[in-house]
């Protein structure tokens, strides 16, 4: 299944989708684009966690 790239995380459902995509990318052989997407997802998830999960 090909997943659409994620550019923002605003809801818990968005976060779950991003996490699933992150895990999917981690399990596969990565192209340069995949590595860039992993980095972007990591940043977006961290931003969401700080705003919504009680982190500082």
C-alpha distance matrix in Angstrom:
0.0 3.8 6.3 9.8 12.5 14.9 18.6 20.4 20.7 23.2 22.4 21.6 18.3 17.5 18.6 16.3 13.2 14.6 15.4 12.0 10.8 14.0 13.6 10.2 12.1 15.2 13.9 13.0 15.5 16.1 17.2 19.8 17.3 15.2 18.6 19.7 16.6 17.4 21.0 20.3 18.3 21.1 23.7 22.1 21.7 25.2 26.6 25.2 26.5 29.9 30.2 29.1 29.5 33.2 32.8 35.3
3.8 0.0 3.8 6.7 9.3 12.2 15.6 18.0 18.8 21.5 21.4 21.1 17.9 16.4 17.6 16.1 12.6 13.3 14.9 12.1 9.7 12.9 13.5 10.2 11.1 14.6 14.2 12.7 14.8 14.5 15.0 17.1 14.3 12.7 16.2 16.8 13.8 15.2 18.6 17.6 16.0 19.2 21.4 19.9 20.1 23.6 24.7 23.6 25.3 28.5 28.7 28.0 28.7 32.3 31.7 33.9
6.3 3.8 0.0 3.8 6.4 8.7 12.3 14.3 15.0 17.7 17.7 17.6 14.5 12.7 14.1 12.9 9.2 9.9 12.0 9.7 7.3 10.7 12.1 9.5 10.4 14.0 14.3 13.6 15.9 15.0 15.5 17.0 13.9 12.1 15.3 15.3 11.9 13.3 16.4 15.0 13.1 16.4 18.4 16.6 16.8 20.4 21.2 20.0 21.9 25.0 25.1 24.4 25.3 28.9 28.4 30.5
9.8 6.7 3.8 0.0 3.8 6.3 9.4 11.8 13.2 15.9 16.5 17.2 14.4 11.9 13.8 13.6 9.9 10.0 13.0 11.7 9.0 12.0 14.2 12.3 12.4 16.0 17.0 16.2 17.9 16.4 16.2 16.9 13.3 12.4 15.4 14.5 11.1 13.3 15.7 13.6 12.3 16.0 17.2 15.1 16.1 19.6 19.9 18.8 21.3 24.0 23.8 23.5 24.9 28.3 27.8 29.7
12.5 9.3 6.4 3.8 0.0 3.8 6.5 9.5 11.4 14.6 15.8 16.7 14.6 11.4 12.7 13.4 10.0 8.7 11.9 11.6 8.4 10.4 13.4 12.1 11.3 14.7 16.5 15.7 17.1 14.9 14.5 14.5 10.9 10.2 12.6 11.1 7.8 10.3 12.3 9.9 9.1 12.9 13.9 12.0 13.5 16.8 17.0 16.5 19.1 21.5 21.5 21.7 23.1 26.3 25.4 27.0
14.9 12.2 8.7 6.3 3.8 0.0 3.8 5.9 7.6 10.9 12.4 13.5 11.9 8.4 9.6 11.1 8.3 6.6 10.2 10.9 8.5 10.1 13.4 13.1 12.6 15.4 17.7 17.6 19.3 17.0 17.0 16.6 13.2 12.2 13.8 12.0 8.5 10.3 11.7 8.7 7.3 11.0 11.5 8.9 10.5 13.8 13.7 13.0 15.7 18.1 17.9 18.1 19.7 22.9 22.1 23.7
18.6 15.6 12.3 9.4 6.5 3.8 0.0 3.8 7.1 10.1 12.6 14.5 13.7 9.9 11.1 13.5 11.3 9.2 12.8 14.2 11.9 12.7 16.3 16.4 15.4 17.9 20.6 20.4 21.7 19.0 18.6 17.4 14.1 13.8 14.7 12.1 9.4 11.5 11.7 8.0 7.9 11.2 10.4 7.9 10.5 13.3 12.2 12.1 15.4 17.1 16.6 17.5 19.6 22.4 21.5 22.5
20.4 18.0 14.3 11.8 9.5 5.9 3.8 0.0 3.8 6.4 9.3 11.6 11.5 7.8 9.0 12.1 10.7 9.0 12.3 14.4 13.0 13.6 17.1 17.8 17.3 19.4 22.2 22.6 24.2 21.7 21.7 20.6 17.4 16.8 17.3 14.9 12.2 13.4 13.2 9.7 8.8 11.4 10.1 6.7 9.0 11.6 9.9 9.2 12.7 14.3 13.3 14.1 16.5 19.2 18.7 19.9
20.7 18.8 15.0 13.2 11.4 7.6 7.1 3.8 0.0 3.8 6.0 8.0 8.5 5.1 5.8 9.3 9.0 7.6 10.4 12.8 12.4 13.0 16.0 17.3 17.4 19.1 21.7 22.8 24.8 22.7 23.3 22.5 19.6 18.3 18.7 16.8 13.8 14.1 14.2 11.2 9.1 11.0 10.3 6.5 7.1 10.0 8.6 6.5 9.9 12.0 10.8 10.9 13.2 16.2 16.1 17.8
23.2 21.5 17.7 15.9 14.6 10.9 10.1 6.4 3.8 0.0 3.8 7.1 8.3 6.2 7.5 10.8 11.2 10.8 13.2 15.5 15.7 16.4 19.1 20.5 20.9 22.6 25.1 26.3 28.5 26.4 27.1 26.2 23.3 22.0 22.4 20.5 17.6 17.9 17.8 14.8 12.8 14.4 13.3 9.6 9.9 12.1 10.0 7.3 10.5 12.2 9.9 9.6 12.6 15.4 16.1 17.9
22.4 21.4 17.7 16.5 15.8 12.4 12.6 9.3 6.0 3.8 0.0 3.8 5.3 5.1 6.3 8.7 9.9 10.6 12.4 14.3 15.3 16.4 18.5 19.9 21.1 22.5 24.7 26.2 28.8 27.2 28.3 27.9 25.0 23.3 23.9 22.5 19.3 19.1 19.6 16.9 14.3 15.7 15.4 11.8 10.9 13.4 12.1 8.6 10.8 13.2 11.0 9.3 11.8 15.0 16.3 18.7
21.6 21.1 17.6 17.2 16.7 13.5 14.5 11.6 8.0 7.1 3.8 0.0 3.8 5.4 5.0 6.3 8.7 9.8 10.4 12.3 14.2 15.1 16.5 18.3 19.9 20.9 22.8 24.8 27.7 26.5 28.0 28.0 25.4 23.1 23.7 22.8 19.6 18.8 19.6 17.5 14.4 15.3 15.8 12.6 10.5 13.0 12.7 9.0 9.9 13.0 11.7 9.0 10.4 14.0 15.4 18.4
18.3 17.9 14.5 14.4 14.6 11.9 13.7 11.5 8.5 8.3 5.3 3.8 0.0 3.8 5.3 5.1 6.2 8.6 9.8 10.6 12.4 14.1 15.4 16.5 18.4 19.9 21.4 23.1 26.1 25.1 26.6 26.9 24.0 21.8 22.9 22.2 18.6 18.3 19.7 17.6 14.3 16.0 16.9 13.6 11.9 15.1 15.0 11.6 12.9 16.2 15.0 12.7 14.0 17.7 18.9 21.8
17.5 16.4 12.7 11.9 11.4 8.4 9.9 7.8 5.1 6.2 5.1 5.4 3.8 0.0 3.8 5.5 5.1 6.2 8.6 9.9 10.6 12.2 14.3 15.3 16.5 18.3 20.2 21.5 24.2 22.7 23.8 23.8 20.8 18.9 20.0 18.9 15.4 15.4 16.6 14.1 11.1 13.2 13.8 10.4 9.5 13.0 12.6 9.7 11.9 15.0 13.9 12.5 14.2 17.8 18.3 20.8
18.6 17.6 14.1 13.8 12.7 9.6 11.1 9.0 5.8 7.5 6.3 5.0 5.3 3.8 0.0 3.8 5.4 5.0 6.1 8.6 9.8 10.3 12.3 14.1 15.2 16.3 18.5 20.3 23.0 21.6 23.1 23.1 20.5 18.2 18.7 18.0 14.7 13.8 14.9 13.0 9.6 10.8 11.8 8.8 6.7 10.0 10.5 7.6 8.9 12.3 12.0 10.5 11.4 15.1 15.3 18.0
16.3 16.1 12.9 13.6 13.4 11.1 13.5 12.1 9.3 10.8 8.7 6.3 5.1 5.5 3.8 0.0 3.8 5.4 5.0 6.1 8.6 9.7 10.5 12.2 14.2 15.2 16.8 18.8 21.9 21.1 23.0 23.6 21.2 18.4 19.3 19.3 15.8 14.6 16.5 15.1 11.4 12.6 14.5 11.9 9.5 12.8 14.0 11.1 11.6 15.3 15.3 13.3 13.5 17.2 17.6 20.7
13.2 12.6 9.2 9.9 10.0 8.3 11.3 10.7 9.0 11.2 9.9 8.7 6.2 5.1 5.4 3.8 0.0 3.8 5.4 5.1 6.2 8.5 9.9 10.5 12.3 14.2 15.6 17.0 20.0 19.0 20.6 21.3 18.5 16.0 17.5 17.3 13.6 13.2 15.4 13.8 10.3 12.6 14.5 11.8 10.4 14.1 15.0 12.7 14.0 17.5 17.4 15.9 16.6 20.3 20.4 23.1
14.6 13.3 9.9 10.0 8.7 6.6 9.2 9.0 7.6 10.8 10.6 9.8 8.6 6.2 5.0 5.4 3.8 0.0 3.8 5.5 5.1 6.0 8.6 9.7 10.5 12.2 14.4 15.7 18.2 16.8 18.3 18.5 15.9 13.4 14.4 14.0 10.4 9.7 11.7 10.1 6.6 8.8 10.8 8.5 7.3 11.1 12.3 10.6 12.0 15.3 15.7 14.9 15.5 19.0 18.5 20.8
15.4 14.9 12.0 13.0 11.9 10.2 12.8 12.3 10.4 13.2 12.4 10.4 9.8 8.6 6.1 5.0 5.4 3.8 0.0 3.8 5.4 5.0 6.2 8.5 9.9 10.5 12.5 14.7 17.5 16.6 18.8 19.4 17.4 14.3 14.8 15.3 12.0 10.2 12.4 11.8 8.0 8.9 11.7 10.2 7.7 10.9 13.1 11.5 11.6 15.2 16.2 15.0 14.7 18.1 17.5 20.2
12.0 12.1 9.7 11.7 11.6 10.9 14.2 14.4 12.8 15.5 14.3 12.3 10.6 9.9 8.6 6.1 5.1 5.5 3.8 0.0 3.8 5.4 5.2 6.1 8.7 9.9 10.9 12.8 16.1 15.8 18.1 19.4 17.3 14.0 15.4 16.3 12.9 11.4 14.4 14.0 10.4 11.9 14.9 13.4 11.4 14.7 16.7 15.0 15.3 18.9 19.8 18.3 18.0 21.6 21.2 23.9
10.8 9.7 7.3 9.0 8.4 8.5 11.9 13.0 12.4 15.7 15.3 14.2 12.4 10.6 9.8 8.6 6.2 5.1 5.4 3.8 0.0 3.8 5.4 5.0 6.2 8.6 10.0 11.0 13.8 12.9 14.8 15.9 13.6 10.5 12.3 13.0 9.5 8.7 11.9 11.4 8.4 10.6 13.5 12.3 11.3 14.6 16.5 15.4 16.3 19.6 20.5 19.7 19.8 23.3 22.4 24.7
14.0 12.9 10.7 12.0 10.4 10.1 12.7 13.6 13.0 16.4 16.4 15.1 14.1 12.2 10.3 9.7 8.5 6.0 5.0 5.4 3.8 0.0 3.8 5.4 5.2 6.2 8.8 10.3 12.8 11.7 13.9 14.7 13.1 9.7 10.3 11.4 8.4 6.2 9.3 9.8 6.7 7.8 11.3 11.0 9.6 12.4 14.9 14.4 14.8 17.8 19.4 18.9 18.5 21.7 20.3 22.5
13.6 13.5 12.1 14.2 13.4 13.4 16.3 17.1 16.0 19.1 18.5 16.5 15.4 14.3 12.3 10.5 9.9 8.6 6.2 5.2 5.4 3.8 0.0 3.8 5.4 5.0 6.4 9.0 12.1 12.1 15.1 16.6 15.5 11.7 12.4 14.3 11.8 9.3 12.5 13.5 10.5 10.9 14.5 14.4 12.4 14.9 17.8 17.0 16.7 20.0 21.7 20.7 19.8 23.0 21.8 24.3
10.2 10.2 9.5 12.3 12.1 13.1 16.4 17.8 17.3 20.5 19.9 18.3 16.5 15.3 14.1 12.2 10.5 9.7 8.5 6.1 5.0 5.4 3.8 0.0 3.8 5.5 5.4 6.7 10.2 10.5 13.3 15.3 14.0 10.4 12.1 14.1 11.4 10.0 13.6 14.4 11.8 13.2 16.6 16.2 14.9 17.8 20.2 19.4 19.7 23.0 24.4 23.5 23.0 26.3 25.2 27.6
12.1 11.1 10.4 12.4 11.3 12.6 15.4 17.3 17.4 20.9 21.1 19.9 18.4 16.5 15.2 14.2 12.3 10.5 9.9 8.7 6.2 5.2 5.4 3.8 0.0 3.8 5.4 5.4 7.8 7.1 9.8 11.7 10.6 6.8 8.4 10.7 8.5 7.1 10.8 12.0 10.3 11.6 14.9 15.2 14.5 17.0 19.5 19.4 19.9 22.8 24.4 24.1 23.7 26.8 25.2 27.1
15.2 14.6 14.0 16.0 14.7 15.4 17.9 19.4 19.1 22.6 22.5 20.9 19.9 18.3 16.3 15.2 14.2 12.2 10.5 9.9 8.6 6.2 5.0 5.5 3.8 0.0 3.8 5.7 7.9 7.9 11.3 13.0 12.9 9.1 9.2 12.1 10.7 8.0 11.2 13.3 11.5 11.5 15.2 16.1 14.9 16.7 19.7 19.8 19.6 22.4 24.5 24.2 23.2 26.1 24.3 26.2
13.9 14.2 14.3 17.0 16.5 17.7 20.6 22.2 21.7 25.1 24.7 22.8 21.4 20.2 18.5 16.8 15.6 14.4 12.5 10.9 10.0 8.8 6.4 5.4 5.4 3.8 0.0 3.8 7.0 8.8 12.4 14.9 14.9 11.2 12.1 15.2 13.7 11.5 14.9 16.8 14.9 15.2 18.9 19.5 18.1 20.1 23.1 22.9 22.6 25.6 27.7 26.9 25.9 28.9 27.3 29.4
13.0 12.7 13.6 16.2 15.7 17.6 20.4 22.6 22.8 26.3 26.2 24.8 23.1 21.5 20.3 18.8 17.0 15.7 14.7 12.8 11.0 10.3 9.0 6.7 5.4 5.7 3.8 0.0 3.8 6.0 9.3 12.4 12.5 9.2 10.8 14.0 12.8 11.6 15.0 16.8 15.5 16.4 19.8 20.5 19.7 21.9 24.6 24.6 24.8 27.7 29.6 29.1 28.5 31.5 29.8 31.7
15.5 14.8 15.9 17.9 17.1 19.3 21.7 24.2 24.8 28.5 28.8 27.7 26.1 24.2 23.0 21.9 20.0 18.2 17.5 16.1 13.8 12.8 12.1 10.2 7.8 7.9 7.0 3.8 0.0 3.8 6.9 10.2 11.3 8.7 9.8 13.3 13.2 12.2 15.2 17.4 16.9 17.6 20.7 21.9 21.6 23.5 26.1 26.6 26.9 29.5 31.5 31.4 30.8 33.6 31.6 33.2
16.1 14.5 15.0 16.4 14.9 17.0 19.0 21.7 22.7 26.4 27.2 26.5 25.1 22.7 21.6 21.1 19.0 16.8 16.6 15.8 12.9 11.7 12.1 10.5 7.1 7.9 8.8 6.0 3.8 0.0 3.8 6.6 7.7 5.4 6.3 9.7 10.0 9.5 12.1 14.3 14.3 15.3 18.0 19.3 19.5 21.3 23.6 24.5 25.1 27.4 29.3 29.7 29.4 32.1 29.9 31.2
17.2 15.0 15.5 16.2 14.5 17.0 18.6 21.7 23.3 27.1 28.3 28.0 26.6 23.8 23.1 23.0 20.6 18.3 18.8 18.1 14.8 13.9 15.1 13.3 9.8 11.3 12.4 9.3 6.9 3.8 0.0 3.8 5.3 5.1 6.4 8.7 9.8 10.6 12.6 14.3 15.2 16.5 18.7 19.9 20.9 22.6 24.5 25.6 26.7 28.7 30.5 31.1 31.2 33.9 31.6 32.6
19.8 17.1 17.0 16.9 14.5 16.6 17.4 20.6 22.5 26.2 27.9 28.0 26.9 23.8 23.1 23.6 21.3 18.5 19.4 19.4 15.9 14.7 16.6 15.3 11.7 13.0 14.9 12.4 10.2 6.6 3.8 0.0 3.8 5.4 5.1 6.3 8.7 9.9 10.8 12.5 14.3 15.4 16.9 18.5 20.0 21.3 22.9 24.5 25.8 27.4 29.1 30.2 30.5 32.9 30.5 31.1
17.3 14.3 13.9 13.3 10.9 13.2 14.1 17.4 19.6 23.3 25.0 25.4 24.0 20.8 20.5 21.2 18.5 15.9 17.4 17.3 13.6 13.1 15.5 14.0 10.6 12.9 14.9 12.5 11.3 7.7 5.3 3.8 0.0 3.8 5.4 5.1 6.2 8.6 9.9 10.5 12.2 14.1 15.5 16.4 18.1 19.9 21.1 22.4 24.1 25.8 27.1 28.2 28.8 31.4 29.3 30.0
15.2 12.7 12.1 12.4 10.2 12.2 13.8 16.8 18.3 22.0 23.3 23.1 21.8 18.9 18.2 18.4 16.0 13.4 14.3 14.0 10.5 9.7 11.7 10.4 6.8 9.1 11.2 9.2 8.7 5.4 5.1 5.4 3.8 0.0 3.8 5.4 5.0 6.1 8.6 9.7 10.3 12.1 14.2 15.1 16.1 18.1 19.8 20.7 22.0 24.1 25.6 26.2 26.5 29.3 27.3 28.4
18.6 16.2 15.3 15.4 12.6 13.8 14.7 17.3 18.7 22.4 23.9 23.7 22.9 20.0 18.7 19.3 17.5 14.4 14.8 15.4 12.3 10.3 12.4 12.1 8.4 9.2 12.1 10.8 9.8 6.3 6.4 5.1 5.4 3.8 0.0 3.8 5.4 5.0 6.3 8.7 9.8 10.5 12.5 14.3 15.3 16.5 18.5 20.0 20.9 22.7 24.6 25.5 25.6 28.0 25.6 26.3
19.7 16.8 15.3 14.5 11.1 12.0 12.1 14.9 16.8 20.5 22.5 22.8 22.2 18.9 18.0 19.3 17.3 14.0 15.3 16.3 13.0 11.4 14.3 14.1 10.7 12.1 15.2 14.0 13.3 9.7 8.7 6.3 5.1 5.4 3.8 0.0 3.8 5.4 5.1 6.2 8.6 9.9 10.8 12.4 14.2 15.5 16.7 18.5 20.0 21.4 22.9 24.3 24.8 27.1 24.7 25.2
16.6 13.8 11.9 11.1 7.8 8.5 9.4 12.2 13.8 17.6 19.3 19.6 18.6 15.4 14.7 15.8 13.6 10.4 12.0 12.9 9.5 8.4 11.8 11.4 8.5 10.7 13.7 12.8 13.2 10.0 9.8 8.7 6.2 5.0 5.4 3.8 0.0 3.8 5.4 5.0 6.0 8.4 9.9 10.4 12.0 14.0 15.2 16.3 18.0 19.9 21.1 22.0 22.7 25.3 23.4 24.4
17.4 15.2 13.3 13.3 10.3 10.3 11.5 13.4 14.1 17.9 19.1 18.8 18.3 15.4 13.8 14.6 13.2 9.7 10.2 11.4 8.7 6.2 9.3 10.0 7.1 8.0 11.5 11.6 12.2 9.5 10.6 9.9 8.6 6.1 5.0 5.4 3.8 0.0 3.8 5.5 5.1 6.0 8.6 9.9 10.4 12.1 14.2 15.2 16.1 18.2 20.0 20.7 20.7 23.3 21.2 22.3
21.0 18.6 16.4 15.7 12.3 11.7 11.7 13.2 14.2 17.8 19.6 19.6 19.7 16.6 14.9 16.5 15.4 11.7 12.4 14.4 11.9 9.3 12.5 13.6 10.8 11.2 14.9 15.0 15.2 12.1 12.6 10.8 9.9 8.6 6.3 5.1 5.4 3.8 0.0 3.8 5.5 5.1 6.3 8.7 10.0 10.7 12.4 14.4 15.3 16.7 18.6 20.0 20.1 22.3 19.8 20.3
20.3 17.6 15.0 13.6 9.9 8.7 8.0 9.7 11.2 14.8 16.9 17.5 17.6 14.1 13.0 15.1 13.8 10.1 11.8 14.0 11.4 9.8 13.5 14.4 12.0 13.3 16.8 16.8 17.4 14.3 14.3 12.5 10.5 9.7 8.7 6.2 5.0 5.5 3.8 0.0 3.8 5.4 5.2 6.2 8.6 9.9 10.7 12.3 14.2 15.5 16.8 18.2 19.1 21.4 19.3 19.9
18.3 16.0 13.1 12.3 9.1 7.3 7.9 8.8 9.1 12.8 14.3 14.4 14.3 11.1 9.6 11.4 10.3 6.6 8.0 10.4 8.4 6.7 10.5 11.8 10.3 11.5 14.9 15.5 16.9 14.3 15.2 14.3 12.2 10.3 9.8 8.6 6.0 5.1 5.5 3.8 0.0 3.8 5.4 5.0 5.9 8.4 9.8 10.4 12.0 14.1 15.4 16.1 16.6 19.4 17.6 18.9
21.1 19.2 16.4 16.0 12.9 11.0 11.2 11.4 11.0 14.4 15.7 15.3 16.0 13.2 10.8 12.6 12.6 8.8 8.9 11.9 10.6 7.8 10.9 13.2 11.6 11.5 15.2 16.4 17.6 15.3 16.5 15.4 14.1 12.1 10.5 9.9 8.4 6.0 5.1 5.4 3.8 0.0 3.8 5.5 5.2 6.1 8.6 9.9 10.4 12.2 14.3 15.2 15.1 17.5 15.2 16.3
23.7 21.4 18.4 17.2 13.9 11.5 10.4 10.1 10.3 13.3 15.4 15.8 16.9 13.8 11.8 14.5 14.5 10.8 11.7 14.9 13.5 11.3 14.5 16.6 14.9 15.2 18.9 19.8 20.7 18.0 18.7 16.9 15.5 14.2 12.5 10.8 9.9 8.6 6.3 5.2 5.4 3.8 0.0 3.8 5.5 5.2 6.2 8.7 9.9 10.7 12.5 14.2 14.8 16.6 14.3 14.7
22.1 19.9 16.6 15.1 12.0 8.9 7.9 6.7 6.5 9.6 11.8 12.6 13.6 10.4 8.8 11.9 11.8 8.5 10.2 13.4 12.3 11.0 14.4 16.2 15.2 16.1 19.5 20.5 21.9 19.3 19.9 18.5 16.4 15.1 14.3 12.4 10.4 9.9 8.7 6.2 5.0 5.5 3.8 0.0 3.8 5.5 5.1 6.2 8.6 10.0 10.8 12.1 13.4 15.8 14.2 15.1
21.7 20.1 16.8 16.1 13.5 10.5 10.5 9.0 7.1 9.9 10.9 10.5 11.9 9.5 6.7 9.5 10.4 7.3 7.7 11.4 11.3 9.6 12.4 14.9 14.5 14.9 18.1 19.7 21.6 19.5 20.9 20.0 18.1 16.1 15.3 14.2 12.0 10.4 10.0 8.6 5.9 5.2 5.5 3.8 0.0 3.8 5.4 5.1 6.0 8.6 9.9 10.3 10.7 13.5 12.1 13.8
25.2 23.6 20.4 19.6 16.8 13.8 13.3 11.6 10.0 12.1 13.4 13.0 15.1 13.0 10.0 12.8 14.1 11.1 10.9 14.7 14.6 12.4 14.9 17.8 17.0 16.7 20.1 21.9 23.5 21.3 22.6 21.3 19.9 18.1 16.5 15.5 14.0 12.1 10.7 9.9 8.4 6.1 5.2 5.5 3.8 0.0 3.8 5.4 5.1 6.2 8.6 9.9 9.8 11.7 9.4 10.6
26.6 24.7 21.2 19.9 17.0 13.7 12.2 9.9 8.6 10.0 12.1 12.7 15.0 12.6 10.5 14.0 15.0 12.3 13.1 16.7 16.5 14.9 17.8 20.2 19.5 19.7 23.1 24.6 26.1 23.6 24.5 22.9 21.1 19.8 18.5 16.7 15.2 14.2 12.4 10.7 9.8 8.6 6.2 5.1 5.4 3.8 0.0 3.8 5.5 5.3 6.3 8.6 9.9 11.5 9.7 10.3
25.2 23.6 20.0 18.8 16.5 13.0 12.1 9.2 6.5 7.3 8.6 9.0 11.6 9.7 7.6 11.1 12.7 10.6 11.5 15.0 15.4 14.4 17.0 19.4 19.4 19.8 22.9 24.6 26.6 24.5 25.6 24.5 22.4 20.7 20.0 18.5 16.3 15.2 14.4 12.3 10.4 9.9 8.7 6.2 5.1 5.4 3.8 0.0 3.8 5.5 5.2 5.9 7.7 10.2 9.7 11.4
26.5 25.3 21.9 21.3 19.1 15.7 15.4 12.7 9.9 10.5 10.8 9.9 12.9 11.9 8.9 11.6 14.0 12.0 11.6 15.3 16.3 14.8 16.7 19.7 19.9 19.6 22.6 24.8 26.9 25.1 26.7 25.8 24.1 22.0 20.9 20.0 18.0 16.1 15.3 14.2 12.0 10.4 9.9 8.6 6.0 5.1 5.5 3.8 0.0 3.8 5.4 5.2 4.9 7.4 6.6 9.1
29.9 28.5 25.0 24.0 21.5 18.1 17.1 14.3 12.0 12.2 13.2 13.0 16.2 15.0 12.3 15.3 17.5 15.3 15.2 18.9 19.6 17.8 20.0 23.0 22.8 22.4 25.6 27.7 29.5 27.4 28.7 27.4 25.8 24.1 22.7 21.4 19.9 18.2 16.7 15.5 14.1 12.2 10.7 10.0 8.6 6.2 5.3 5.5 3.8 0.0 3.8 5.7 5.9 6.4 4.6 5.9
30.2 28.7 25.1 23.8 21.5 17.9 16.6 13.3 10.8 9.9 11.0 11.7 15.0 13.9 12.0 15.3 17.4 15.7 16.2 19.8 20.5 19.4 21.7 24.4 24.4 24.5 27.7 29.6 31.5 29.3 30.5 29.1 27.1 25.6 24.6 22.9 21.1 20.0 18.6 16.8 15.4 14.3 12.5 10.8 9.9 8.6 6.3 5.2 5.4 3.8 0.0 3.8 6.3 7.0 7.2 8.2
29.1 28.0 24.4 23.5 21.7 18.1 17.5 14.1 10.9 9.6 9.3 9.0 12.7 12.5 10.5 13.3 15.9 14.9 15.0 18.3 19.7 18.9 20.7 23.5 24.1 24.2 26.9 29.1 31.4 29.7 31.1 30.2 28.2 26.2 25.5 24.3 22.0 20.7 20.0 18.2 16.1 15.2 14.2 12.1 10.3 9.9 8.6 5.9 5.2 5.7 3.8 0.0 3.8 5.9 7.6 10.1
29.5 28.7 25.3 24.9 23.1 19.7 19.6 16.5 13.2 12.6 11.8 10.4 14.0 14.2 11.4 13.5 16.6 15.5 14.7 18.0 19.8 18.5 19.8 23.0 23.7 23.2 25.9 28.5 30.8 29.4 31.2 30.5 28.8 26.5 25.6 24.8 22.7 20.7 20.1 19.1 16.6 15.1 14.8 13.4 10.7 9.8 9.9 7.7 4.9 5.9 6.3 3.8 0.0 3.8 5.6 9.0
33.2 32.3 28.9 28.3 26.3 22.9 22.4 19.2 16.2 15.4 15.0 14.0 17.7 17.8 15.1 17.2 20.3 19.0 18.1 21.6 23.3 21.7 23.0 26.3 26.8 26.1 28.9 31.5 33.6 32.1 33.9 32.9 31.4 29.3 28.0 27.1 25.3 23.3 22.3 21.4 19.4 17.5 16.6 15.8 13.5 11.7 11.5 10.2 7.4 6.4 7.0 5.9 3.8 0.0 3.8 6.7
32.8 31.7 28.4 27.8 25.4 22.1 21.5 18.7 16.1 16.1 16.3 15.4 18.9 18.3 15.3 17.6 20.4 18.5 17.5 21.2 22.4 20.3 21.8 25.2 25.2 24.3 27.3 29.8 31.6 29.9 31.6 30.5 29.3 27.3 25.6 24.7 23.4 21.2 19.8 19.3 17.6 15.2 14.3 14.2 12.1 9.4 9.7 9.7 6.6 4.6 7.2 7.6 5.6 3.8 0.0 3.8
35.3 33.9 30.5 29.7 27.0 23.7 22.5 19.9 17.8 17.9 18.7 18.4 21.8 20.8 18.0 20.7 23.1 20.8 20.2 23.9 24.7 22.5 24.3 27.6 27.1 26.2 29.4 31.7 33.2 31.2 32.6 31.1 30.0 28.4 26.3 25.2 24.4 22.3 20.3 19.9 18.9 16.3 14.7 15.1 13.8 10.6 10.3 11.4 9.1 5.9 8.2 10.1 9.0 6.7 3.8 0.0
